[in-house]
Every structure is written in structure tokens, then in C-alpha cells.
């Protein structure tokens, strides 16, 4: 399956694997939410936001984006 996505006046073609295609057909909201989370919670954006606004924190051993990623796994009940 090939889909055309229009995002901010740009067009993208996506090739979907058969497994992914089934999710798009049967659970499109899940795909949309996951895509939004990946854009909104992009590690680079989160780390820049932290560096810009943090007053007392530091990133010596653990990046803020890593903490957000781990917490999102807990909140969404993702298990490996």
C-alpha cells in the first residue's frame, strides 16, 4: 500500500509494510497518536527545551529526553 501524506504544504509518499498496513486500516487513531508523540517528544527538541529553560537541573549522566522516553513507556504500559 502506498499513501500520500500532505504535511505543511509538502507531500510525502510512504510505502507501508503489510503489518503496518493492518494497523492503519483497523486502528488509525493508534497510528496518529504514535506519530504525534514521536514529533512532539522528539529527543532533540526535548533536550533543547530543557537546556533553554532548566534553572537547577543538569545533563551530566542522564539526558532529559531519556527520562521522558522512559516515563512514556511506563505511562503507556509498554512491556518488552
N, C-alpha and C positions, 0 to 999 in steps of 0.2 A: 504494500500500500504506500502511496506517495501522497503527502498532504502539503498544501501551500499555506504558509503562515505569514501574515502581514503584521509586522511589529514596527511601530514608529516610522511608518512610510517606507519600510524596507520589506522585501519579500524573501522568504527562505523556503527552500524545498527540503522536506525531511523524508528519508527512507525509514520506514518502520519495520522492525522485525515482527514476525508472526506473533510472538508472545506479547510484545508491547502493543501491537495492533488490537489484541483481545482486550487489554486493559482500556484502551482508548474507546472501544466500542461499548464495553459493558460498564465501565466506571470512569467516565470522562472527568468528573469532579475531582477524583483522586489524582489524576494526571495534572490537572490545572493547579491544584493546591501544591503538589510537589514541585512543579515548575516555578510557582510564585515563591515558595520557600527557598529554592536554590538561587533565585535572583535577589530576593530581599536579604537573605542571610549569607551572601557570598563572603567568604573569608577575608578577601582583600578589603571589601567595604567595611566590614565589622572592625577589622584591625585599625583602619584609618580613622573610623569614628571614635574608637577607644583612645587612640593617640591624641586626637584633637580635643576630646572632652574630659578625659580622666584627670583627676586632680591628685589622687593619692595612690592609684594602682601602678603596677609596673608589669612588664612582659619578659622578665628575665628567664623564667623556666616554662611558663605556660601562656600561649597566646590567647587573647580574649576570644578569637574565633574558634579555637579548640574547645574552650569551655562552653560556648554557645552550641557547638556541634554535639558535645556530649550531653548537654541538658536537653537538646531537641530529641535525641534518641530516647531519653528517659520519658519525656513528656508524651512522645508519640508511641511509646511502648514497643520500640523496635528491639528485637532479640536476634542474636546471632547464634 
